Amino acid sequence: MRHAAGRGPSAGLAALGVIGVLAGPSVSGAQVLDLSGYEIVDLTHAFDARTLYWPTSPFGFGVDTLAWGPTEGGFFYSSLAIRAPEHGGTHLDAPIHFNATGISTDRIPLEQLVAPAVVIDVRERAAADPDYTLTADDVDAFESRHGRIGPGTIVLLRTGWDSRYGDRASYFGSDRTGDASDLHFPSYGEEAARLLVGERRVALLGVDTASIDPGPSKDFPVHRVAAAAQVPGLENLANLGRLPATGALVLALPMKIAGGTGGPARVIALVPRNGGS
């Protein structure tokens, strides 16, 4: 089993560098994190009855009330039970999702989940073509403006589709449940994925649509390329428009499901208030 050698160390060192900047003066020997110079951006859609799952998912997110109200002791107490598939809403795909020898959710190195990020913006192309796929030329164009994407980077693709989230027909290109044969939304193309995963050796691929493969895909080549290299995916992200093209630090932490093929994730970004490029 090949782990993401060459990705994690670079990302980890860069992340430590950011954390080093955040660390303020010590109090009683402990470091204090000073986040005043950073905006904390939530890249996660909330989980509720409206959370979108893949059209063929047998069920969605649900909540049962176990307790809610005053107790015999006179104090308020509440507790809920949740049920949900791994893959839906803002979530992570572990490599094992599309690779029989891929690592599971609980085994993904943290260095791949906490790392500097770049945001590639294809909103204009996606608005003109809902099936648009990121190309290797798009990546080259991004790098000509912002510099080469380094090993261990989290790559986020901004299509603008997060504004459609909650409207199944608009988001998926179809409102039919139980049928994923006619979906339309943009995402990564196979050529771009091979460049990013194979040559740039990125830590993770993320997107603000329902999949790191475009809607019309039937054989999911981007998932397979990423999973073969032990690179996870993030799907259904929000608020990528609040991130600069470069300069943000992303923390993408899924529920740590032992043997999991993915899981719901809380994804946030630290963005320097003085801006990025």
Disulfide bonds with the S-S distance in Angstrom:
none
